[in-house]
Amino acid sequence: MRIFVTGTAGFIGFHLARLLLAEGHAVAGYDGMTDYYDVRLKERRHAMLRQNAGFSATEAMLEDATALNAAVAAFAPDVIVHLAAQAGVRYSLENPRAYIDANIVGTLNVMEAAREAGVKHLLMASTSSVYGANEEMPFDERQKADTQLTIYAATKKANEAMGHAWAHIHALPVTMFRFFTVYGPWGRPDMALFKFTKGILEDTPIDIYNNGEMWRDFTYVGDLVRGIRLLIDAVPGGPETAVEDDSLSPAAPFRVVNIGNSDKVQLMDFIEAIETEIGRPAIRNMMPMQLGDVPATWADAALLQRLTGYRPQTPFGEGVARFVRWYRDYYRI
């Protein structure tokens, strides 16, 4: 297949592109290389991908519709996977406009490019944050999700609504996948695992919100991208494509799928796994709950398994160990 992936210099896009290239697919990447975090890390990821002859990349912003349309048209993809976004729940409290520009305007540009290219399947990233203030767990794709708590989450919920409308108007198959606390090697420096590892290794305090009374469905990045890869082949269509307890829309070739480990882990257990791997305790700075945060997330990943036969399963201790080894190697510690 010919697969166009936005965000290939980013954490998840890099891992997905590597998986697709390893399978022999042609991959065209697209990334804005913004300075939200250290651009050198993004450049390193792209440099690694460029070692494969099946990879090409365009460095431009999602908001640049002309550049995006030209890149998609030149590659003529069978499938588009849209991962690029302004990420970060907490940063959305400081700079909400960046999320509107990248996640709303940019996503509309991707959808329009997909329509013009006539792709067979458009897959787009959403987030567990769309469940917002929901308290019934594990989170199920068929639950009502109208209580987002940050602009980041609101833009992702808007992307889901936009995707449904696009699927209905243009009969374009669209799959939205909701990620649950993704972690692993080559992660973003603003993510908790990265911050905790850095702090413990440098003997500086780590901030632990809600006094550690937090639970997350930690999902290893390798499991996540395997789920995305398998969903590429699970194209939503009419009723004949439905499975048991599906989120498939009755009005469009559109569905929403959770990708999570289906395991609610307490934050303190996650931190202790990092301490064990590094071999020293953290200096813990206990903090109150941060605005816009939620105490727990937990995915029901049964739909993913019914559609693909696959369910994420990497234990968080094993995933943490892989990350710490990568961190030590990358920063030569």
Sequence and secondary structure as in RCSB ss.txt:
>XXXX:A:sequence
MRIFVTGTAGFIGFHLARLLLAEGHAVAGYDGMTDYYDVRLKERRHAMLRQNAGFSATEAMLEDATALNAAVAAF
APDVIVHLAAQAGVRYSLENPRAYIDANIVGTLNVMEAAREAGVKHLLMASTSSVYGANEEMPFDERQKADTQLT
IYAATKKANEAMGHAWAHIHALPVTMFRFFTVYGPWGRPDMALFKFTKGILEDTPIDIYNNGEMWRDFTYVGDLV
RGIRLLIDAVPGGPETAVEDDSLSPAAPFRVVNIGNSDKVQLMDFIEAIETEIGRPAIRNMMPMQLGDVPATWAD
AALLQRLTGYRPQTPFGEGVARFVRWYRDYYRI
>XXXX:A:secstr
 EEEEE TTSHHHHHHHHHHHHTT EEEEEE   SSS HHHHHHHHHHHTTSTTEEEEE  TT HHHHHHHHHHH
  SEEEE      TTHHHH HHHHIIIIIIHHHHHHHHHHHHT SEEEEEEEGGGGTT  SSSB TTS      S
HHHHHHHHHHHHHHHHHHHH   EEEEEE SEE TT  TTSHHHHHHHHHHHT  EEEGGGG  EE  EEHHHHH
HHHHHHHTS   SGGG  TT    SSSSEEEEEE  S  EEHHHHHHHHHHHHTS   EEE    TT  SB  B 
 HHHHHHHS      HHHHHHHHHHHHHHHTT 
